Amino acid sequence: MPDKNIVCKDCNQEFVFTEGEQEFYKEKGLQNEPQRCPDCRKAKKAEYNRNRMQRR
């Protein structure tokens, strides 16, 4: 399974979905490839957590 280049849906930058990451996704039963680069994933997660804390 070779590395894959994917374009982030948020920032439109290309990032590499490595063979190791693909194996991890497969082991966890995840069927969809990531749509966001690691930086945008972190930002999205932080935004989600901020919004969750504000609702409490």
Secondary structure, 3 states (H helix, E strand, C coil): CCCEEEECCCCCCEEEECHHHHHHHHHCCCCCCCCCCHHHHHHHHHHHHHHHHHCC
